[in-house]
Amino acid sequence: MRYSKLLLPTLRETPSDCDNVSQSLMMRGAMLKKVAGGLFVYLPYFNMLLEKIKKVIRDGMDKAGSSECKFPILVLKEDLDASGRWETFGKEMFRLKDRNDREYAISPTNEEYACFVAKTYVKSYNDLPLSVYQIQQKHRDEIRPRGGVMRAREFYMKDAYSFHRDEKDLDIYFDLMRKVYIDIFRSLSLEVVAVGADNGAMGGSGSEEIMAVCETGDSLIGVCECGFAANAETISCSAGEEKTEKSGLYEKIYTPSVSTISEVTDFLKMPQSAFVKTMLYEADGDIIAVLIRGDREINETKLKKYLGCSALELASFEAVSKKTNSVIGFAGPVNLKGVKKIIADLEVLSMENYITGANEKDYHFKNVNNSDFKYEKADIRFADESAVCEKCGRKLVFKRANELGHIFKLGKRYTDKLDITYIDSDSKAKTMFMGCYGIGLERTAASIIEQHHDEKGMVLPLSVAPFKVNVIAVDTANEKQYKAAEKIYNQLIKKNIEVLFDDRDARAGVKFNDSDLLGIPFKIIVGKNIEKGEVEIQPRKGEKSFVKTTDCVKLILKTLKEKNGI
C-alpha cells in the first residue's frame, strides 16, 4: 500500500480526552477517531490490525474443533424472556421495537440462538459434543465508557458455545478452551494469566477470565506463588471482631460546604479510615444504603451478587431527594429513612466512634457506632494487600490487568429453561450441558499496545502488524531514490509481504517518526547511500545495518522467516 493513497492521519500530540496509553497511541497512530463517549470511527490501520487478530482467533478455534456461524444481532424479547435475560441484563442492553411493535434487543451475547442451533441439529449423543462460534459486533449501553476501546458501547466479540452429554465432558472441553485461549493470546505476543472470576449475568457453575497484565489495566488481580490467581472482585475479605457495645454517643457537627471524603478529612483533620462512607444505590428500583470505610471502595460485583438484583447504579439526586430524608454528600446511617436496607461492609463492623453524614446539608455525626442503626452485614469491598491465598494462606500479590477473554461453565443454566435435550444411549431424553467462551477483540488489540510500546510509539509484534515492512523514500524528488524504493516495494509485494511504501513528499524526520509511531517492525530506508548501491534496514527495536540494494529483499525475507513473520 502506498502511504499517499491510504487514510493514515497520524497526530503529533495526544488528544486531551485520552485516559490510558493504548487510547493515546491508537488515536495518535491513525487507528481511531472519537465520535462520542464509547463510540469511534475505526480507521483503516485499526481494521487491518483487527483482521490479523481475527485470523489468530480463527486458527485457535479450528484447533478447538469449533465451527464458525453467524447469529442474528437482533434477539426477540420472547427468546430473552424464556432464558430470563431480558431483565437480567438491565439497562446495559439496548432495546427497540419494529414497525409491528414487536420488541427486540441488540444481542449482548447469543446463548439463546446457540441453543436454537443445538436444538435443531443435535438429535442424539452421537452428535455431541457440538461447538459453534461467531465473530460479531456487540452493543452495550455502558454507564461509564472509558479507556478508549477498552470499555466502549460498540465492539467486536468472538463468542463460542459448546454442548455436551454430561458435566464431565463439559469440564474436559472447558480445560481445552482455556489452553486454546492462552495459546491464542501468546501467539499475539501477550503475557496472560487465567484467574477465577465472577459469573455475573451469565450464570453457571464457574468461570475464568484470561487477563493481560498491564500497568494501566482496568482490573485488579491477586496472584500467589502456588499458582492461584483471581480477580480482586471475587477475593474474600476478612472480618474483624464485630463491636456493638457502644450506642447513643453520636453528636452533630457543623461541616459547611464539605461533602466529599477528602474535603471532610481536611476540614476535621482526621484520617479517612476514621470515616464511614454511606453510598446510596438504586437496586431494581429500591434505594439501598451501603456503608464502607472512608478509604475503601465498594465492590459493585460483590454488592450486586449479595443483593441478587438485575440493575444496580448509584442513586440519582432526584431519587434521593424524593425517596429518602437524606442529601447526597451528607448521607449517613443514623436516622436514615426511605431506604429498603442498610448494608455494612464487614470492616465497618470492627470500627467504633466513627464519622458519618448526618442526612442534613453541611452536617456530619461524630462518635457513631454500629448499635446506633440497624444493618445487614456483607463482604462488599475490594480485596487489598492484606488478602491471603485461599489455597495456601500466603499473602497475595496484586497486579493491574485487562480482561481479554472469559470462559464459563453454564451447565444447565440455559438448556433447562430452553428445553435443549438429546437422546442418550439408553434411549432417554436428557438435558445438554453447555459452556460459553468470549474474547473481546478491541480489548485484545489495546492490550497488545499496552504491553508493546515505548516513548516513540507502538512496537507491534509481527503476528499482528498490519505492515511488516515500511519502505521509505527519503527524498521523493530524487528520481534514483524514488525508483529504487518503488522497486523494493514491488518485489516485496510479489513475495506476499505486507508492505507500506512511504512515497509522501514530506521531511525524512516526519516519515521516520510516523513509522515508529505506527509500530511497523522494519524500515527499509532508501536515501543518499543509494549512490553506493546501499539501503538501510532498521528494525523497530534493534540495530540498523546497511546492505546492498540487490540483497535487501532476500535479507528481509530471511529475517521474517526466522522470526516466524511469514
Secondary structure, DSSP 8 states (H G I E B T S, - for coil): -BGGGS-----SS--TT--SHHHHHHHHTTSEEEEETTEEEE-HHHHHHHHHHHHHHHHHHHHTT-EE----SEEEHHHHHHHTHHHHTGGGB-EEE-TT--EEEE-S--HHHHHHHHHHH--BGGG-SEEEEEEEEEEB--SS-BTGGGB-SEEEEEEEEEEESSHHHHHHHHHHHHHHHHHHHHHTT--EEEEE---GGG-SSEEEEEEEE-TT-SEEEEE-TTS-EEETTTS---------S--S--EEEE-TT--SHHHHHHHHT--GGGBEEEEEEEETTEEEEEEEETT--B-HHHHHHHHT-S-EEE--HHHHHHH-S--TTS--STT--S-SEEEEETTGGG--SEEEEEEETTEEEEEE-GGGS--EEE--B---TT-B-TTT--B-EEEEEEEEEEEEEEETTTTTTTT-EEE-TTS-EEE-EEEEEEEEHHHHHHHHHHHSEETTEE---TTT-S-SEEEEES-TTSHHHHHHHHHHHHHHHHTT--EEEE--SS-HHHHHHHHHHHT-SEEEEESGGGGGTEEEEEESSS--EEEEGGGHHHHHHHHHHHTT--
